[in-house]
Amino acid sequence: QVQLVESGGGLVQPGGSLRLSCSASGFTFSSYVMSWYRQAPGKERQLVVRITPGGGSSNYADSVKGRFTISRDNAKNTVYLQMNSLKPEDTAVYYCNARNLAYAYWGQGTQVTVSS
């Protein structure tokens, strides 16, 4: 069955870094747009960044441009989110998403907390 499993979340101080991973199985990973979303308490889920199936293009939310970097390894069926210069407002549950024209899949989320 389809699985998206996020890992790498945790507690980090402001200005710190984390690297999230999302390991995929059960579908043709290299054919899907992969995205990271986040949802803070009391707020709607929002798109952080997406990357094309081949990895050649990505689109970032303005709030994370220059600080976050998405990458994917289609041989390992994994997408990554490198998060630098973290701010308290980056605190949220981060979700991995896979989609094509017909299907969309979600992971269970990983908590990122930025606090001193």
C-alpha beads as a LAMMPS data file, in Angstrom:
LAMMPS data file: protein, C-alpha beads

116 atoms
115 bonds

1 atom types
1 bond types

-500.0 500.0 xlo xhi
-500.0 500.0 ylo yhi
-500.0 500.0 zlo zhi

Masses

1 110.0

Atoms # bond

1 1 1 0.000 0.000 0.000
2 1 1 0.989 3.647 -0.331
3 1 1 3.096 5.007 2.476
4 1 1 4.734 8.361 3.122
5 1 1 6.781 8.401 6.293
6 1 1 8.239 11.670 7.537
7 1 1 11.131 11.857 9.964
8 1 1 13.627 14.370 11.294
9 1 1 11.392 16.698 13.242
10 1 1 12.147 17.848 16.746
11 1 1 12.902 20.756 19.017
12 1 1 15.463 23.296 17.841
13 1 1 16.519 26.744 18.997
14 1 1 15.890 29.821 16.849
15 1 1 18.569 30.095 14.191
16 1 1 19.105 26.348 14.170
17 1 1 18.664 23.776 11.438
18 1 1 16.754 20.579 10.844
19 1 1 16.540 18.191 7.930
20 1 1 13.259 16.451 7.301
21 1 1 12.977 13.284 5.252
22 1 1 9.974 11.663 3.637
23 1 1 10.350 8.071 2.537
24 1 1 7.808 6.867 -0.015
25 1 1 6.599 3.443 -1.065
26 1 1 3.711 1.855 -2.914
27 1 1 3.645 4.161 -5.924
28 1 1 5.917 5.376 -8.717
29 1 1 7.728 8.071 -6.760
30 1 1 9.610 9.496 -9.722
31 1 1 6.333 10.359 -11.469
32 1 1 4.895 12.458 -8.675
33 1 1 5.202 16.075 -7.663
34 1 1 6.387 16.066 -4.066
35 1 1 5.561 18.806 -1.614
36 1 1 6.007 19.802 1.978
37 1 1 3.128 21.437 3.799
38 1 1 2.888 22.649 7.354
39 1 1 0.111 23.318 9.802
40 1 1 0.516 25.424 12.898
41 1 1 -1.942 25.166 15.798
42 1 1 -5.203 26.898 14.957
43 1 1 -4.157 27.591 11.383
44 1 1 -4.843 26.063 8.010
45 1 1 -2.386 23.740 6.360
46 1 1 -0.184 25.697 3.966
47 1 1 2.184 24.811 1.183
48 1 1 5.841 25.264 2.051
49 1 1 7.492 24.039 -1.138
50 1 1 6.962 21.653 -4.044
51 1 1 9.376 19.961 -6.412
52 1 1 8.756 18.534 -9.868
53 1 1 9.071 14.796 -10.540
54 1 1 12.549 15.122 -12.034
55 1 1 13.713 17.574 -9.408
56 1 1 14.490 20.307 -11.884
57 1 1 12.103 22.911 -10.559
58 1 1 10.782 23.937 -7.171
59 1 1 8.496 26.618 -5.771
60 1 1 8.806 28.037 -2.283
61 1 1 6.478 29.988 -0.066
62 1 1 7.784 33.519 0.424
63 1 1 8.108 32.908 4.148
64 1 1 10.791 30.240 3.673
65 1 1 12.660 31.427 0.582
66 1 1 16.384 31.542 1.151
67 1 1 16.139 29.439 4.322
68 1 1 14.599 26.120 3.228
69 1 1 15.760 23.813 0.455
70 1 1 13.857 20.882 -1.002
71 1 1 15.556 18.015 -2.772
72 1 1 14.646 14.522 -3.868
73 1 1 16.431 11.284 -4.566
74 1 1 14.327 9.248 -6.954
75 1 1 16.622 6.248 -6.564
76 1 1 15.838 6.204 -2.836
77 1 1 12.184 7.265 -3.139
78 1 1 12.874 10.044 -0.680
79 1 1 12.291 13.775 -0.545
80 1 1 14.127 16.051 1.860
81 1 1 13.578 19.456 3.373
82 1 1 16.651 21.228 4.693
83 1 1 15.537 23.983 7.042
84 1 1 18.066 26.602 8.127
85 1 1 17.785 29.804 10.141
86 1 1 14.664 28.480 11.795
87 1 1 12.284 30.915 13.435
88 1 1 9.623 30.394 16.101
89 1 1 6.986 30.986 13.433
90 1 1 8.226 27.884 11.616
91 1 1 6.785 25.808 14.452
92 1 1 4.226 23.419 12.952
93 1 1 3.506 19.870 11.974
94 1 1 5.194 19.271 8.628
95 1 1 3.506 16.970 6.140
96 1 1 4.823 15.273 3.049
97 1 1 2.520 15.160 0.025
98 1 1 2.704 13.271 -3.244
99 1 1 0.410 14.030 -6.139
100 1 1 -0.158 13.491 -9.815
101 1 1 -3.143 14.218 -12.022
102 1 1 -5.147 11.376 -10.507
103 1 1 -3.976 10.799 -6.945
104 1 1 -2.760 12.595 -3.852
105 1 1 -1.187 11.028 -0.781
106 1 1 -0.252 12.405 2.629
107 1 1 2.143 11.373 5.329
108 1 1 1.300 11.409 9.014
109 1 1 3.357 14.501 9.758
110 1 1 6.343 15.322 11.913
111 1 1 6.425 18.022 14.590
112 1 1 8.914 20.850 14.311
113 1 1 9.196 23.155 17.292
114 1 1 11.441 26.210 17.241
115 1 1 11.890 27.586 20.714
116 1 1 14.552 28.741 23.106

Bonds

1 1 1 2
2 1 2 3
3 1 3 4
4 1 4 5
5 1 5 6
6 1 6 7
7 1 7 8
8 1 8 9
9 1 9 10
10 1 10 11
11 1 11 12
12 1 12 13
13 1 13 14
14 1 14 15
15 1 15 16
16 1 16 17
17 1 17 18
18 1 18 19
19 1 19 20
20 1 20 21
21 1 21 22
22 1 22 23
23 1 23 24
24 1 24 25
25 1 25 26
26 1 26 27
27 1 27 28
28 1 28 29
29 1 29 30
30 1 30 31
31 1 31 32
32 1 32 33
33 1 33 34
34 1 34 35
35 1 35 36
36 1 36 37
37 1 37 38
38 1 38 39
39 1 39 40
40 1 40 41
41 1 41 42
42 1 42 43
43 1 43 44
44 1 44 45
45 1 45 46
46 1 46 47
47 1 47 48
48 1 48 49
49 1 49 50
50 1 50 51
51 1 51 52
52 1 52 53
53 1 53 54
54 1 54 55
55 1 55 56
56 1 56 57
57 1 57 58
58 1 58 59
59 1 59 60
60 1 60 61
61 1 61 62
62 1 62 63
63 1 63 64
64 1 64 65
65 1 65 66
66 1 66 67
67 1 67 68
68 1 68 69
69 1 69 70
70 1 70 71
71 1 71 72
72 1 72 73
73 1 73 74
74 1 74 75
75 1 75 76
76 1 76 77
77 1 77 78
78 1 78 79
79 1 79 80
80 1 80 81
81 1 81 82
82 1 82 83
83 1 83 84
84 1 84 85
85 1 85 86
86 1 86 87
87 1 87 88
88 1 88 89
89 1 89 90
90 1 90 91
91 1 91 92
92 1 92 93
93 1 93 94
94 1 94 95
95 1 95 96
96 1 96 97
97 1 97 98
98 1 98 99
99 1 99 100
100 1 100 101
101 1 101 102
102 1 102 103
103 1 103 104
104 1 104 105
105 1 105 106
106 1 106 107
107 1 107 108
108 1 108 109
109 1 109 110
110 1 110 111
111 1 111 112
112 1 112 113
113 1 113 114
114 1 114 115
115 1 115 116
